[in-house]
Amino acid sequence: MLLNAILQSGVLLFTASSILFLFSKKQQGPFNTAFIVSFVTLISYFLMWQGGLEIVSPGGQPIFWTRWLFYAASCSLLIYEIASVRKIKGAALVEWIYLTVIVMFTGFLGARTLTSVKWIYFILSSIAYILLLTKVFKARTESTAWIENYIYFGWSVFPLVFLLGPTGFGVIGATLAAGAYILLDLYTKIIFNVQLKK
């Protein structure tokens, strides 16, 4: 019941943020990435709330594997925003985006796999993530140093929840994992974009 309420809260939260960003006069870049990120996340939460596509972990907990497919889209747009702020263009920008997609797609494969093969996907995802972070941190400037907080306290916590939740060792259940994910989504997608547009 609490899990369902968390997923419903995600629907409501990202409906509100989608409306906020849709009508915001401050847009970054040639299109409103903040709105698209929120709207994609809204669809993700709605799909998880409606159910039917999740699988059950060996511990009997639901795994919402579709989350990582939507992260591939939303996080690619977030990395595009970060790259834009840090003046990254051309081939370097493409590299940042495809590394993000690899991180999320291998996360999806790991979440969808109930055998020990999931750890191979997790390792591949982690390698791509470390490569991405080295590129993002290398492009750091004094005026964009604040972005690191979102990476340290937001992006880098997602793999930890993956490890502790039903997708990994099953130390925490689906409800606690969902609560952690919604807080991380709020921080890295809504608060980040509000700060970005100041």
DASUL-V524540 format. One record per backbone hydrogen bond with DSSP energy under -1.0 kcal/mol. NH is the residue of the N-H (numbers start at 1). CO is the residue of the C=O. E is the energy in kcal/mol with one decimal. If there is no record, write none. Layout:
nh = (NH NH)
co = (CO CO)
e = (E E)
This chain:
nh = (5 6 7 8 9 10 11 12 13 14 15 16 17 18 19 20 21 22 23 33 36 37 38 39 40 41 42 43 44 45 46 47 48 49 50 51 55 57 60 63 65 67 68 70 71 72 74 75 77 78 79 80 81 82 83 84 85 86 87 88 92 94 95 96 97 98 99 100 101 102 103 104 105 106 107 108 109 110 111 112 118 119 120 121 122 123 124 125 126 127 128 129 130 131 132 133 134 135 136 137 138 139 140 147 148 149 151 152 153 155 156 157 161 162 163 164 165 168 169 170 171 172 177 178 179 180 181 182 183 184 185 186 187 188 189 190 191 192 194 195 196 197 198)
co = (1 2 3 4 5 6 7 8 9 10 11 12 13 14 15 16 17 18 19 31 32 33 34 35 36 37 38 39 40 41 42 43 44 45 46 47 63 61 57 55 63 64 65 66 67 68 70 71 73 74 75 76 77 78 79 80 81 82 84 83 89 90 91 92 93 94 95 96 97 98 99 100 101 102 103 104 105 106 107 108 115 116 117 117 118 119 120 121 122 123 124 125 126 127 128 129 130 131 132 133 134 135 137 144 145 146 147 148 149 150 151 154 157 158 159 160 161 165 163 165 164 164 173 174 175 176 177 178 179 180 181 182 183 184 185 186 186 187 190 191 192 193 195)
e = (-1.8 -2.2 -2.2 -2.4 -2.4 -1.9 -1.8 -2.4 -3.2 -2.3 -1.5 -2.4 -2.3 -1.6 -2.1 -2.5 -2.8 -2.2 -1.8 -1.9 -1.9 -3.0 -2.2 -2.9 -2.8 -2.0 -2.3 -2.2 -2.0 -2.6 -2.5 -2.5 -2.3 -2.7 -2.4 -1.4 -1.9 -3.5 -2.5 -3.2 -1.5 -1.5 -1.0 -1.7 -1.9 -1.5 -2.8 -2.8 -1.5 -1.9 -2.6 -1.6 -2.1 -2.4 -2.7 -2.3 -2.2 -1.9 -1.2 -3.3 -1.0 -2.0 -2.2 -2.2 -2.3 -2.8 -2.2 -1.8 -2.3 -2.2 -2.4 -2.3 -3.0 -2.5 -1.4 -2.3 -2.3 -2.4 -2.5 -2.1 -1.8 -1.6 -1.2 -1.5 -2.3 -2.3 -2.5 -2.7 -2.5 -2.4 -2.2 -2.3 -2.6 -2.3 -2.3 -2.8 -2.3 -1.5 -2.5 -3.0 -1.6 -1.2 -1.5 -1.4 -1.5 -1.0 -1.3 -3.4 -2.7 -2.3 -2.7 -1.6 -2.2 -2.3 -2.4 -2.4 -2.6 -1.8 -3.7 -2.2 -1.2 -2.6 -2.2 -2.6 -2.2 -2.2 -2.7 -2.3 -1.7 -2.4 -2.9 -2.3 -2.2 -2.9 -1.9 -1.1 -2.7 -1.2 -2.4 -2.5 -2.6 -1.5 -1.4)
